[in-house]
Amino acid sequence: MSFSKEIKMLRERLYLTQNEFAKALNVSFSTVNRWEKGKARPNISTMKEVKKFCEGKEVDYSSVEEAWLKMDLEAKK
C-alpha cells in the first residue's frame, strides 16, 4: 500500500483528525494533508516522531515505515 494510504489509515485508526494528528507530530495541518494526498513525504526526523507517537499509543508502525522506505527508494530512481 502507498505511504499516503498507510498514514491516513494510521491516523483514522487512532480516531484523530488531520489537525489533531499534526499537532501530535508538531507539523502543520497542511503537511499532514499533503502526506495523505501523496504530494509530500516526511523527512527522517518527522518519521522518528511518527514512530515515537505510534509506540506511545501502542500502535503498529511497521506498515507505515515500510511504505515510507519504499517511497524513498522510488524517489531515488
KOLVEX-44205 format. One record per atom (N, C-alpha, C): residue in one letter; atom name; x, y, z. Coordinates in Angstrom, 1 decimal, always signed. Layout:
BEGIN
{r=a&a=CA&u=X&v=Y&w=Z};
...
This chain:
BEGIN
{r=m&a=N&u=+0.8&v=-1.2&w=+0.0};
{r=m&a=CA&u=+0.0&v=+0.0&w=+0.0};
{r=m&a=C&u=+0.9&v=+1.2&w=+0.0};
{r=s&a=N&u=+0.4&v=+2.3&w=-0.6};
{r=s&a=CA&u=+1.2&v=+3.5&w=-0.6};
{r=s&a=C&u=+1.3&v=+4.2&w=+0.7};
{r=f&a=N&u=+2.3&v=+5.1&w=+0.8};
{r=f&a=CA&u=+2.5&v=+5.8&w=+2.1};
{r=f&a=C&u=+1.3&v=+6.6&w=+2.4};
{r=s&a=N&u=+0.8&v=+7.3&w=+1.4};
{r=s&a=CA&u=-0.3&v=+8.2&w=+1.7};
{r=s&a=C&u=-1.5&v=+7.4&w=+2.3};
{r=k&a=N&u=-1.8&v=+6.3&w=+1.8};
{r=k&a=CA&u=-2.9&v=+5.4&w=+2.3};
{r=k&a=C&u=-2.5&v=+4.9&w=+3.7};
{r=e&a=N&u=-1.3&v=+4.5&w=+3.9};
{r=e&a=CA&u=-0.9&v=+4.0&w=+5.2};
{r=e&a=C&u=-1.0&v=+5.0&w=+6.3};
{r=i&a=N&u=-0.5&v=+6.3&w=+6.0};
{r=i&a=CA&u=-0.5&v=+7.3&w=+7.0};
{r=i&a=C&u=-1.9&v=+7.7&w=+7.4};
{r=k&a=N&u=-2.8&v=+7.7&w=+6.4};
{r=k&a=CA&u=-4.2&v=+8.1&w=+6.6};
{r=k&a=C&u=-4.9&v=+7.0&w=+7.4};
{r=m&a=N&u=-4.6&v=+5.7&w=+7.1};
{r=m&a=CA&u=-5.2&v=+4.6&w=+7.9};
{r=m&a=C&u=-4.7&v=+4.7&w=+9.3};
{r=l&a=N&u=-3.4&v=+5.0&w=+9.5};
{r=l&a=CA&u=-2.9&v=+5.1&w=+10.9};
{r=l&a=C&u=-3.7&v=+6.2&w=+11.7};
{r=r&a=N&u=-3.8&v=+7.3&w=+11.0};
{r=r&a=CA&u=-4.5&v=+8.5&w=+11.7};
{r=r&a=C&u=-5.9&v=+8.1&w=+12.0};
{r=e&a=N&u=-6.6&v=+7.5&w=+11.1};
{r=e&a=CA&u=-8.0&v=+7.1&w=+11.3};
{r=e&a=C&u=-8.2&v=+6.0&w=+12.3};
{r=r&a=N&u=-7.2&v=+5.1&w=+12.4};
{r=r&a=CA&u=-7.2&v=+4.0&w=+13.4};
{r=r&a=C&u=-7.2&v=+4.6&w=+14.8};
{r=l&a=N&u=-6.5&v=+5.7&w=+14.9};
{r=l&a=CA&u=-6.4&v=+6.4&w=+16.2};
{r=l&a=C&u=-7.6&v=+7.4&w=+16.4};
{r=y&a=N&u=-8.5&v=+7.5&w=+15.5};
{r=y&a=CA&u=-9.6&v=+8.4&w=+15.6};
{r=y&a=C&u=-9.2&v=+9.9&w=+15.7};
{r=l&a=N&u=-8.2&v=+10.2&w=+15.0};
{r=l&a=CA&u=-7.7&v=+11.6&w=+15.0};
{r=l&a=C&u=-8.0&v=+12.4&w=+13.7};
{r=t&a=N&u=-8.3&v=+13.6&w=+13.9};
{r=t&a=CA&u=-8.4&v=+14.5&w=+12.7};
{r=t&a=C&u=-7.1&v=+14.8&w=+12.2};
{r=q&a=N&u=-7.0&v=+15.3&w=+11.0};
{r=q&a=CA&u=-5.7&v=+15.7&w=+10.4};
{r=q&a=C&u=-5.0&v=+16.8&w=+11.3};
{r=n&a=N&u=-5.8&v=+17.7&w=+11.9};
{r=n&a=CA&u=-5.3&v=+18.7&w=+12.7};
{r=n&a=C&u=-4.8&v=+18.1&w=+14.0};
{r=e&a=N&u=-5.5&v=+17.2&w=+14.7};
{r=e&a=CA&u=-5.0&v=+16.6&w=+15.9};
{r=e&a=C&u=-3.7&v=+15.8&w=+15.7};
{r=f&a=N&u=-3.7&v=+15.1&w=+14.6};
{r=f&a=CA&u=-2.5&v=+14.3&w=+14.2};
{r=f&a=C&u=-1.3&v=+15.2&w=+14.0};
{r=a&a=N&u=-1.6&v=+16.3&w=+13.3};
{r=a&a=CA&u=-0.5&v=+17.3&w=+13.0};
{r=a&a=C&u=+0.0&v=+17.9&w=+14.3};
{r=k&a=N&u=-0.8&v=+18.2&w=+15.2};
{r=k&a=CA&u=-0.4&v=+18.8&w=+16.5};
{r=k&a=C&u=+0.4&v=+17.8&w=+17.3};
{r=a&a=N&u=+0.0&v=+16.5&w=+17.3};
{r=a&a=CA&u=+0.8&v=+15.5&w=+18.0};
{r=a&a=C&u=+2.2&v=+15.3&w=+17.4};
{r=l&a=N&u=+2.4&v=+15.6&w=+16.1};
{r=l&a=CA&u=+3.7&v=+15.4&w=+15.5};
{r=l&a=C&u=+4.4&v=+16.7&w=+15.3};
{r=n&a=N&u=+3.8&v=+17.8&w=+15.8};
{r=n&a=CA&u=+4.5&v=+19.1&w=+15.7};
{r=n&a=C&u=+4.7&v=+19.5&w=+14.2};
{r=v&a=N&u=+3.7&v=+19.2&w=+13.4};
{r=v&a=CA&u=+3.7&v=+19.7&w=+12.0};
{r=v&a=C&u=+2.4&v=+20.4&w=+11.7};
{r=s&a=N&u=+2.3&v=+21.0&w=+10.6};
{r=s&a=CA&u=+1.1&v=+21.8&w=+10.3};
{r=s&a=C&u=+0.0&v=+20.8&w=+9.7};
{r=f&a=N&u=-1.2&v=+21.3&w=+9.8};
{r=f&a=CA&u=-2.3&v=+20.5&w=+9.2};
{r=f&a=C&u=-2.1&v=+20.3&w=+7.7};
{r=s&a=N&u=-1.6&v=+21.3&w=+7.0};
{r=s&a=CA&u=-1.4&v=+21.2&w=+5.6};
{r=s&a=C&u=-0.3&v=+20.2&w=+5.3};
{r=t&a=N&u=+0.7&v=+20.0&w=+6.2};
{r=t&a=CA&u=+1.7&v=+18.9&w=+6.0};
{r=t&a=C&u=+1.0&v=+17.6&w=+6.0};
{r=v&a=N&u=+0.2&v=+17.3&w=+7.0};
{r=v&a=CA&u=-0.5&v=+16.0&w=+7.0};
{r=v&a=C&u=-1.4&v=+15.8&w=+5.8};
{r=n&a=N&u=-2.1&v=+16.9&w=+5.4};
{r=n&a=CA&u=-2.9&v=+16.8&w=+4.3};
{r=n&a=C&u=-2.1&v=+16.5&w=+3.0};
{r=r&a=N&u=-1.0&v=+17.1&w=+2.8};
{r=r&a=CA&u=-0.1&v=+16.8&w=+1.7};
{r=r&a=C&u=+0.4&v=+15.3&w=+1.7};
{r=w&a=N&u=+0.7&v=+14.8&w=+2.9};
{r=w&a=CA&u=+1.1&v=+13.4&w=+3.0};
{r=w&a=C&u=+0.0&v=+12.5&w=+2.5};
{r=e&a=N&u=-1.2&v=+12.8&w=+3.0};
{r=e&a=CA&u=-2.3&v=+11.9&w=+2.7};
{r=e&a=C&u=-2.7&v=+12.0&w=+1.2};
{r=k&a=N&u=-2.4&v=+13.1&w=+0.6};
{r=k&a=CA&u=-2.7&v=+13.2&w=-0.9};
{r=k&a=C&u=-1.6&v=+12.8&w=-1.7};
{r=g&a=N&u=-0.5&v=+12.4&w=-1.1};
{r=g&a=CA&u=+0.7&v=+11.9&w=-1.9};
{r=g&a=C&u=+1.5&v=+13.0&w=-2.5};
{r=k&a=N&u=+1.4&v=+14.2&w=-2.0};
{r=k&a=CA&u=+2.1&v=+15.4&w=-2.6};
{r=k&a=C&u=+3.3&v=+15.7&w=-1.9};
{r=a&a=N&u=+3.6&v=+15.1&w=-0.7};
{r=a&a=CA&u=+4.8&v=+15.3&w=+0.1};
{r=a&a=C&u=+5.1&v=+14.1&w=+0.9};
{r=r&a=N&u=+6.3&v=+14.0&w=+1.4};
{r=r&a=CA&u=+6.7&v=+12.9&w=+2.3};
{r=r&a=C&u=+7.4&v=+13.4&w=+3.4};
{r=p&a=N&u=+7.3&v=+12.8&w=+4.6};
{r=p&a=CA&u=+8.0&v=+13.3&w=+5.8};
{r=p&a=C&u=+9.5&v=+13.0&w=+5.7};
{r=n&a=N&u=+10.3&v=+13.9&w=+6.3};
{r=n&a=CA&u=+11.7&v=+13.6&w=+6.3};
{r=n&a=C&u=+12.0&v=+12.7&w=+7.5};
{r=i&a=N&u=+13.3&v=+12.3&w=+7.6};
{r=i&a=CA&u=+13.6&v=+11.3&w=+8.6};
{r=i&a=C&u=+13.3&v=+11.7&w=+10.0};
{r=s&a=N&u=+13.5&v=+13.0&w=+10.3};
{r=s&a=CA&u=+13.2&v=+13.5&w=+11.7};
{r=s&a=C&u=+11.7&v=+13.3&w=+12.0};
{r=t&a=N&u=+10.9&v=+13.7&w=+11.1};
{r=t&a=CA&u=+9.5&v=+13.5&w=+11.3};
{r=t&a=C&u=+9.0&v=+12.1&w=+11.4};
{r=m&a=N&u=+9.7&v=+11.2&w=+10.6};
{r=m&a=CA&u=+9.4&v=+9.8&w=+10.7};
{r=m&a=C&u=+9.7&v=+9.3&w=+12.1};
{r=k&a=N&u=+10.8&v=+9.8&w=+12.7};
{r=k&a=CA&u=+11.1&v=+9.4&w=+14.0};
{r=k&a=C&u=+10.0&v=+9.8&w=+15.0};
{r=e&a=N&u=+9.4&v=+11.0&w=+14.8};
{r=e&a=CA&u=+8.3&v=+11.5&w=+15.6};
{r=e&a=C&u=+7.1&v=+10.6&w=+15.4};
{r=v&a=N&u=+6.8&v=+10.2&w=+14.2};
{r=v&a=CA&u=+5.7&v=+9.3&w=+13.9};
{r=v&a=C&u=+5.9&v=+8.0&w=+14.6};
{r=k&a=N&u=+7.1&v=+7.5&w=+14.6};
{r=k&a=CA&u=+7.4&v=+6.2&w=+15.3};
{r=k&a=C&u=+7.2&v=+6.3&w=+16.8};
{r=k&a=N&u=+7.8&v=+7.4&w=+17.3};
{r=k&a=CA&u=+7.7&v=+7.6&w=+18.8};
{r=k&a=C&u=+6.2&v=+7.7&w=+19.2};
{r=f&a=N&u=+5.4&v=+8.5&w=+18.3};
{r=f&a=CA&u=+4.0&v=+8.6&w=+18.6};
{r=f&a=C&u=+3.3&v=+7.3&w=+18.6};
{r=c&a=N&u=+3.6&v=+6.5&w=+17.6};
{r=c&a=CA&u=+2.9&v=+5.1&w=+17.5};
{r=c&a=C&u=+3.3&v=+4.3&w=+18.7};
{r=e&a=N&u=+4.6&v=+4.3&w=+19.0};
{r=e&a=CA&u=+5.0&v=+3.5&w=+20.2};
{r=e&a=C&u=+4.3&v=+3.9&w=+21.5};
{r=g&a=N&u=+4.1&v=+5.2&w=+21.6};
{r=g&a=CA&u=+3.4&v=+5.7&w=+22.8};
{r=g&a=C&u=+1.9&v=+5.3&w=+22.8};
{r=k&a=N&u=+1.4&v=+5.1&w=+21.7};
{r=k&a=CA&u=-0.1&v=+4.7&w=+21.6};
{r=k&a=C&u=-0.2&v=+3.2&w=+21.4};
{r=e&a=N&u=+1.0&v=+2.5&w=+21.4};
{r=e&a=CA&u=+1.0&v=+1.0&w=+21.2};
{r=e&a=C&u=+0.3&v=+0.6&w=+19.9};
{r=v&a=N&u=+0.6&v=+1.3&w=+18.9};
{r=v&a=CA&u=+0.1&v=+1.0&w=+17.5};
{r=v&a=C&u=+1.2&v=+0.6&w=+16.6};
{r=d&a=N&u=+1.0&v=-0.5&w=+15.9};
{r=d&a=CA&u=+2.0&v=-1.0&w=+14.9};
{r=d&a=C&u=+2.3&v=+0.1&w=+13.9};
{r=y&a=N&u=+3.6&v=+0.3&w=+13.7};
{r=y&a=CA&u=+4.2&v=+1.3&w=+12.9};
{r=y&a=C&u=+4.8&v=+0.7&w=+11.6};
{r=s&a=N&u=+5.0&v=-0.6&w=+11.6};
{r=s&a=CA&u=+5.8&v=-1.3&w=+10.6};
{r=s&a=C&u=+5.3&v=-1.0&w=+9.1};
{r=s&a=N&u=+4.0&v=-1.0&w=+8.9};
{r=s&a=CA&u=+3.5&v=-0.8&w=+7.5};
{r=s&a=C&u=+3.7&v=+0.6&w=+7.1};
{r=v&a=N&u=+3.6&v=+1.6&w=+8.0};
{r=v&a=CA&u=+3.9&v=+3.0&w=+7.6};
{r=v&a=C&u=+5.3&v=+3.1&w=+7.3};
{r=e&a=N&u=+6.2&v=+2.6&w=+8.1};
{r=e&a=CA&u=+7.6&v=+2.6&w=+7.9};
{r=e&a=C&u=+8.0&v=+2.0&w=+6.6};
{r=e&a=N&u=+7.5&v=+0.8&w=+6.3};
{r=e&a=CA&u=+7.8&v=+0.1&w=+5.1};
{r=e&a=C&u=+7.3&v=+0.9&w=+3.8};
{r=a&a=N&u=+6.2&v=+1.5&w=+3.9};
{r=a&a=CA&u=+5.7&v=+2.3&w=+2.8};
{r=a&a=C&u=+6.6&v=+3.5&w=+2.6};
{r=w&a=N&u=+7.0&v=+4.1&w=+3.7};
{r=w&a=CA&u=+7.9&v=+5.3&w=+3.6};
{r=w&a=C&u=+9.2&v=+4.9&w=+3.0};
{r=l&a=N&u=+9.8&v=+3.8&w=+3.4};
{r=l&a=CA&u=+11.1&v=+3.4&w=+2.8};
{r=l&a=C&u=+10.9&v=+3.0&w=+1.3};
{r=k&a=N&u=+9.8&v=+2.4&w=+1.0};
{r=k&a=CA&u=+9.6&v=+2.1&w=-0.4};
{r=k&a=C&u=+9.4&v=+3.4&w=-1.2};
{r=m&a=N&u=+8.8&v=+4.4&w=-0.7};
{r=m&a=CA&u=+8.6&v=+5.7&w=-1.3};
{r=m&a=C&u=+10.0&v=+6.3&w=-1.5};
{r=d&a=N&u=+10.9&v=+6.2&w=-0.5};
{r=d&a=CA&u=+12.2&v=+6.8&w=-0.6};
{r=d&a=C&u=+13.0&v=+6.1&w=-1.7};
{r=l&a=N&u=+12.9&v=+4.8&w=-1.9};
{r=l&a=CA&u=+13.6&v=+4.1&w=-2.9};
{r=l&a=C&u=+13.1&v=+4.5&w=-4.3};
{r=e&a=N&u=+11.7&v=+4.7&w=-4.4};
{r=e&a=CA&u=+11.2&v=+5.1&w=-5.7};
{r=e&a=C&u=+11.6&v=+6.5&w=-6.1};
{r=a&a=N&u=+11.8&v=+7.4&w=-5.1};
{r=a&a=CA&u=+12.2&v=+8.7&w=-5.4};
{r=a&a=C&u=+13.6&v=+8.8&w=-5.9};
{r=k&a=N&u=+14.4&v=+7.8&w=-5.6};
{r=k&a=CA&u=+15.8&v=+7.8&w=-6.0};
{r=k&a=C&u=+16.0&v=+7.2&w=-7.4};
{r=k&a=N&u=+15.0&v=+6.6&w=-7.9};
{r=k&a=CA&u=+15.1&v=+6.0&w=-9.3};
{r=k&a=C&u=+15.2&v=+7.1&w=-10.3};
